[in-house]
């Protein structure tokens, strides 16, 4: 039996990991069913992740930086998917409701799993404000495979493919993608914090991890940490994942690297300003470090920032360092 699935997820690499974690074991657990995935993604790295993790599944990947309907490229993609029939349609809950409605209305699919679809009431319990988009996207994928596991971070399937090695390496991820630069903590702050952590915990090496678009930030941090053993990890997302699994601790902005480290059960500290702390993290592994001010978080109202991120500017390295010490109790 062949099941055709259309997955629309243009938002981010981190968000994409949640349905991907379910997709990677589809071929192994469903022996009598062959899944054929059509995926619309926003980043080239999403395609690289699918290609690496989903070798046993058939998939077609369409790359689109956005779902703007006036784009000729996007109209061609939409034309192709509208004239096919699917068994499942899954839409990223962060896509605006008007676009969700349009895709849900025009795409021919037997089962439509979207934020606006009433059938979710029968599939997901306790849909409320505490359920983040990551949680919803994860549960959407479980509906696809009729799974009802609890949302527990130490049971992700990616861990079965890439087990952590837990060497004495500190990883820092100072980027946040080219669309959400306002989520970045100061590169100068990262340098100061890294020096404090190296002097306190005596890590053997530092991995400075980010995308090619962030290479200037990575090089700046590297040039200011010359007294330590450092290595820049940039470009290939798979190489980054393989490097992250070697680390003992990750210090990161709210970005794709922070999600990957959580999936691999790495001790992770996320510096968050505009974005909302995730209520469904593994509490023993991941800690959210924030500056509690009245206007933060604001991400749900303005994805691209306010232009004056005092929630990050006024969050100083000494404060982050002290919070990490308290969490580690060392």
SVG drawing of the C-alpha trace seen along z (x, -y; Angstrom):
<svg xmlns="http://www.w3.org/2000/svg" viewBox="-14 -50 60 55">
<polyline fill="none" stroke="black" stroke-width="0.4" points="0.0,0.0 1.3,-3.5 0.3,-6.5 1.0,-10.0 1.7,-12.8 2.0,-16.5 4.0,-18.4 4.0,-22.2 6.5,-23.6 8.2,-26.9 9.1,-28.2 12.5,-27.1 15.0,-24.3 14.3,-23.8 10.5,-23.5 11.1,-21.0 12.9,-18.6 9.7,-17.7 7.8,-16.1 11.1,-14.8 11.7,-12.9 8.5,-10.9 9.1,-10.5 12.5,-8.9 11.1,-5.8 8.1,-5.5 9.7,-2.9 11.0,-0.8 7.7,-0.6 5.2,-0.5 6.4,2.5 3.1,2.9 2.9,-0.8 5.2,-2.7 5.1,-6.5 5.7,-8.9 6.4,-12.4 6.0,-15.8 7.6,-18.5 7.6,-22.2 10.5,-23.7 12.0,-27.2 15.7,-26.3 18.1,-24.2 19.2,-22.6 15.8,-21.1 16.3,-19.1 19.7,-18.0 18.1,-16.7 15.5,-14.8 18.1,-13.3 20.3,-12.2 17.6,-10.9 15.0,-9.6 16.9,-7.3 14.2,-4.6 11.4,-6.9 10.5,-8.4 10.2,-12.1 9.9,-15.1 11.2,-18.4 10.2,-21.9 12.3,-24.8 10.6,-28.1 11.9,-31.0 8.3,-32.0 4.7,-31.1 4.0,-34.5 1.3,-33.8 2.5,-36.5 5.9,-34.7 6.0,-32.9 8.1,-30.1 5.6,-29.5 2.6,-29.6 4.3,-26.8 4.8,-24.8 1.2,-25.4 -0.1,-24.4 1.8,-21.1 0.5,-20.1 -3.1,-21.2 -3.6,-18.7 -2.5,-15.7 -4.4,-13.6 -2.9,-12.9 -3.8,-10.7 -2.5,-13.2 -2.0,-17.0 0.0,-18.4 0.6,-22.2 3.0,-23.9 0.9,-25.6 3.0,-28.8 1.7,-29.5 -0.9,-32.2 -4.5,-31.0 -5.5,-32.5 -2.9,-30.4 -3.8,-27.4 -7.4,-27.7 -6.4,-28.1 -4.3,-25.0 -6.8,-23.0 -9.6,-24.0 -7.8,-23.4 -5.5,-20.5 -7.2,-17.2 -6.5,-15.0 -8.4,-12.4 -7.1,-13.6 -6.2,-17.2 -4.1,-18.0 -4.0,-21.7 -4.5,-24.2 -7.9,-25.2 -9.2,-21.7 -11.9,-20.6 -10.8,-17.0 -7.9,-17.9 -10.3,-18.0 -10.6,-14.2 -6.8,-13.7 -5.1,-16.0 -6.0,-16.5 -5.6,-19.7 -5.0,-22.1 -4.4,-25.3 -2.1,-28.3 0.6,-26.3 1.0,-24.1 3.7,-25.7 3.9,-25.3 6.7,-22.8 4.5,-20.7 1.6,-20.9 3.8,-20.1 5.2,-17.1 1.6,-15.9 0.5,-16.4 3.1,-14.0 2.1,-11.4 -1.4,-11.6 0.0,-10.7 1.4,-7.4 -1.4,-6.9 1.1,-7.3 0.0,-8.5 3.3,-8.6 3.8,-11.2 5.8,-14.2 9.1,-13.2 12.4,-14.6 14.5,-11.6 12.6,-9.4 13.3,-11.2 14.1,-8.9 17.0,-11.0 19.0,-9.7 18.7,-6.2 20.6,-7.2 23.1,-9.7 24.0,-8.8 25.8,-11.5 29.5,-11.0 29.6,-13.5 33.3,-14.6 34.6,-17.5 33.7,-20.1 31.8,-23.4 29.6,-24.3 28.3,-27.8 25.8,-28.8 25.6,-32.6 23.4,-32.8 19.6,-32.7 19.1,-32.4 19.0,-35.1 15.2,-35.9 15.4,-36.3 18.6,-38.2 16.8,-40.0 17.0,-36.8 20.8,-37.0 22.6,-37.7 25.6,-40.1 28.7,-38.4 30.8,-40.4 28.6,-38.9 29.2,-35.4 33.0,-36.0 32.8,-37.1 30.6,-34.3 32.7,-31.7 35.9,-32.8 34.1,-32.6 32.9,-29.1 36.3,-27.9 38.0,-29.2 35.4,-27.7 34.8,-24.3 38.0,-23.6 36.6,-22.3 39.1,-20.8 37.8,-22.5 35.3,-25.1 33.0,-24.4 31.7,-27.7 28.7,-26.6 26.6,-28.4 25.5,-28.8 27.5,-30.3 25.4,-33.5 26.8,-33.9 30.4,-33.2 31.5,-36.8 30.1,-36.3 31.8,-33.0 35.1,-34.4 34.8,-37.4 34.2,-35.1 37.0,-32.7 39.5,-35.6 38.7,-36.7 39.2,-33.3 42.7,-32.6 44.0,-31.5 41.7,-28.5 41.5,-25.4 38.7,-26.5 37.1,-25.2 34.5,-26.8 31.7,-24.5 29.9,-26.1 28.0,-25.3 26.8,-21.7 24.0,-21.0 24.9,-17.3 28.5,-18.1 27.1,-20.4 24.9,-17.7 27.7,-15.2 29.8,-17.9 27.1,-18.8 26.7,-15.2 30.4,-15.3 29.8,-18.3 29.1,-18.2 27.3,-21.6 25.7,-23.9 25.2,-27.7 22.8,-28.9 20.4,-31.5 16.9,-30.3 17.9,-28.6 18.1,-25.3 21.3,-24.3 19.4,-24.5 16.7,-22.2 19.2,-19.7 21.1,-19.6 17.8,-19.0 17.0,-16.1 20.4,-14.6 20.0,-15.1 23.0,-17.5 23.1,-19.8 21.7,-23.0 21.3,-26.6 19.2,-28.8 19.4,-32.6 16.0,-33.8 14.6,-37.3 11.7,-37.9 10.7,-34.2 8.6,-32.5 10.2,-29.8 9.1,-26.4 6.9,-24.7 7.7,-21.2 11.4,-21.0 13.2,-18.3 13.7,-20.1 16.7,-18.1 18.6,-18.8 17.5,-22.2 17.4,-25.6 15.9,-28.8 17.9,-31.9 15.8,-35.1 15.6,-38.7 12.2,-39.0 10.9,-42.3 7.3,-43.4 7.6,-43.5 9.2,-40.1 8.3,-37.7 6.8,-39.4 7.6,-36.9 4.0,-35.8 3.0,-39.4 6.0,-40.4 8.1,-37.6 10.8,-40.0 11.5,-41.9 10.8,-45.4 14.2,-46.9 15.3,-47.5 15.7,-44.1 16.5,-45.3 15.4,-41.8 18.8,-40.7 20.9,-43.9 20.3,-44.1 21.0,-40.4 24.6,-40.5 27.2,-37.7 27.8,-37.8 24.1,-37.2 24.0,-34.2 27.2,-32.8 25.7,-32.9 22.5,-31.3 24.4,-28.4 26.4,-27.9 23.1,-27.7 21.6,-25.2 24.8,-23.1 25.2,-23.5 28.9,-23.7"/>
</svg>
